[in-house]
């Protein structure tokens, strides 16, 4: 599919999500390959918001009870994260979104990128089963809030068709 995304980084975070989520839905419509779909989603999110320094998916490997690096945009990342470890593993274990205002204050934070200051991780759950997490880092402290949580959880619900 040939697609051109439009981004308006000057608008509010809410307006940004309201504009980009429908575009992501159109981008993945009819796509049945998980990696292709997630790759485009990471790019769309990374380049839509100025303070997103890293955007990526970790996919759950049930046999090893760990998250394995999937499509991402940003610096080189940790490849495997045990469930319950770090922000991603905590979100996966709790099956709940985790917002960290200052990663230096999160006990057990895994430092893949020393420039990361804050983080949000949203679990991906389909039919009661953990499929992975969406992880977004920022090089700014306190970059994520309930607006991000609301819209990123809504986005996850819309992209479950890929899983």
C-alpha positions as CSV (number, residue, x, y, z in Angstrom):
1,X,0.0,0.0,0.0
2,X,1.3,3.4,-0.8
3,X,0.3,5.8,1.9
4,X,1.3,9.3,2.9
5,X,0.7,10.4,6.5
6,X,0.0,13.9,7.5
7,X,1.4,15.2,10.8
8,X,0.7,18.4,12.7
9,X,3.2,18.5,15.5
10,X,2.0,22.0,16.6
11,X,-1.5,20.8,17.7
12,X,-2.3,19.5,21.2
13,X,-1.4,16.0,22.1
14,X,-5.2,15.1,22.0
15,X,-5.6,16.6,18.6
16,X,-2.5,14.8,17.4
17,X,-3.9,11.4,18.5
18,X,-7.4,12.2,17.0
19,X,-5.7,12.9,13.7
20,X,-3.2,10.1,13.6
21,X,-5.3,7.2,14.9
22,X,-7.7,7.2,11.9
23,X,-4.7,7.4,9.6
24,X,-3.1,4.4,11.3
25,X,-6.4,2.5,10.9
26,X,-6.4,3.3,7.1
27,X,-2.7,2.4,6.9
28,X,-3.2,-1.1,8.3
29,X,-6.6,-1.8,6.7
30,X,-6.3,-5.0,4.8
31,X,-2.8,-5.7,6.0
32,X,-2.5,-9.2,7.4
33,X,1.2,-9.3,8.2
34,X,1.9,-8.5,11.8
35,X,5.5,-7.2,11.3
36,X,4.5,-4.9,8.3
37,X,1.6,-3.5,10.2
38,X,3.5,-2.8,13.4
39,X,6.4,-1.3,11.5
40,X,4.2,1.3,10.0
41,X,2.5,2.0,13.3
42,X,5.8,2.7,15.0
43,X,6.9,5.0,12.3
44,X,3.6,6.9,12.3
45,X,3.7,7.4,16.1
46,X,7.4,8.3,16.2
47,X,7.1,11.0,13.6
48,X,3.8,12.4,14.8
49,X,5.0,13.6,18.2
50,X,8.1,15.6,18.9
51,X,8.9,14.2,22.3
52,X,8.7,10.5,21.3
53,X,12.3,9.4,21.2
54,X,11.6,5.7,20.9
55,X,8.5,3.8,19.8
56,X,8.3,0.1,19.5
57,X,6.6,-3.2,20.2
58,X,7.7,-6.1,22.3
59,X,6.0,-9.3,21.4
60,X,5.2,-11.9,24.1
61,X,6.9,-15.3,23.8
62,X,4.8,-17.5,26.0
63,X,7.3,-20.4,26.0
64,X,10.0,-18.3,27.5
65,X,7.7,-15.9,29.5
66,X,9.4,-12.9,28.0
67,X,8.9,-10.0,25.7
68,X,11.0,-10.1,22.5
69,X,11.8,-7.0,20.5
70,X,9.6,-6.3,17.6
71,X,9.3,-3.4,15.1
72,X,10.6,-0.1,16.5
73,X,11.8,3.4,15.6
74,X,14.7,4.8,17.6
75,X,18.0,3.8,19.0
76,X,19.1,0.2,19.4
77,X,17.0,-1.5,22.1
78,X,17.0,-4.4,24.6
79,X,16.2,-7.6,22.7
80,X,14.5,-9.6,25.5
81,X,12.7,-8.6,28.7
82,X,11.5,-11.1,31.2
83,X,7.9,-10.6,32.4
84,X,7.9,-8.6,35.6
85,X,11.2,-6.9,34.8
86,X,11.5,-3.2,33.9
87,X,8.6,-1.0,32.8
88,X,7.7,-3.3,29.8
89,X,7.8,-6.4,31.9
90,X,5.8,-4.8,34.7
91,X,3.1,-3.7,32.3
92,X,3.0,-7.2,30.8
93,X,2.8,-8.8,34.2
94,X,0.1,-6.5,35.5
95,X,-1.7,-6.3,32.1
96,X,-2.1,-2.6,32.7
97,X,-0.7,0.6,31.2
98,X,2.3,1.9,33.1
99,X,3.3,5.6,33.0
100,X,6.7,6.5,34.4
101,X,7.4,10.2,34.8
102,X,11.1,9.7,35.7
103,X,12.7,6.4,34.7
104,X,15.5,7.0,37.2
105,X,13.0,6.6,40.0
106,X,11.4,3.4,38.7
107,X,12.8,0.5,40.6
108,X,14.3,-2.1,38.3
109,X,14.1,0.1,35.2
110,X,16.2,-1.4,32.3
111,X,18.3,1.3,30.8
112,X,18.5,0.5,27.1
113,X,18.9,4.2,26.2
114,X,20.5,6.6,28.6
115,X,18.6,9.5,27.0
116,X,15.3,8.1,28.0
117,X,13.7,10.2,30.8
118,X,10.0,9.1,30.8
119,X,8.0,6.2,29.4
120,X,4.6,4.7,28.8
121,X,3.9,1.1,28.1
122,X,0.5,-0.3,27.0
123,X,-0.2,-4.0,27.1
124,X,-1.7,-5.7,24.1
125,X,-4.3,-8.3,25.2
126,X,-6.5,-10.2,22.8
127,X,-9.2,-12.6,24.1
128,X,-7.6,-12.6,27.5
129,X,-4.1,-13.5,26.2
130,X,-1.0,-11.2,26.4
131,X,0.3,-10.6,22.9
132,X,2.9,-8.0,23.7
133,X,3.3,-4.3,24.7
134,X,3.6,-1.0,23.0
135,X,6.5,0.9,24.5
136,X,7.1,4.7,24.0
137,X,10.0,6.6,25.5
138,X,10.7,10.3,25.7
139,X,13.9,12.3,26.3
140,X,11.7,14.7,28.4
141,X,10.6,14.1,32.0
142,X,6.9,13.7,32.7
143,X,6.1,13.5,29.0
144,X,3.2,11.1,29.3
145,X,-0.2,11.5,31.0
146,X,-3.7,10.3,31.0
147,X,-4.3,11.7,27.5
148,X,-1.6,9.4,26.2
149,X,-3.0,6.5,28.1
150,X,-6.5,7.0,26.8
151,X,-5.5,7.3,23.1
152,X,-2.8,4.7,23.1
153,X,-5.2,2.1,24.7
154,X,-7.8,3.0,22.1
155,X,-5.2,2.6,19.4
156,X,-4.2,-0.9,20.7
157,X,-7.9,-1.9,20.6
158,X,-8.0,-0.8,17.0
159,X,-4.9,-2.7,15.9
160,X,-5.8,-6.0,17.5
161,X,-6.9,-7.1,14.0
162,X,-3.2,-7.6,13.3
163,X,-2.8,-10.2,16.1
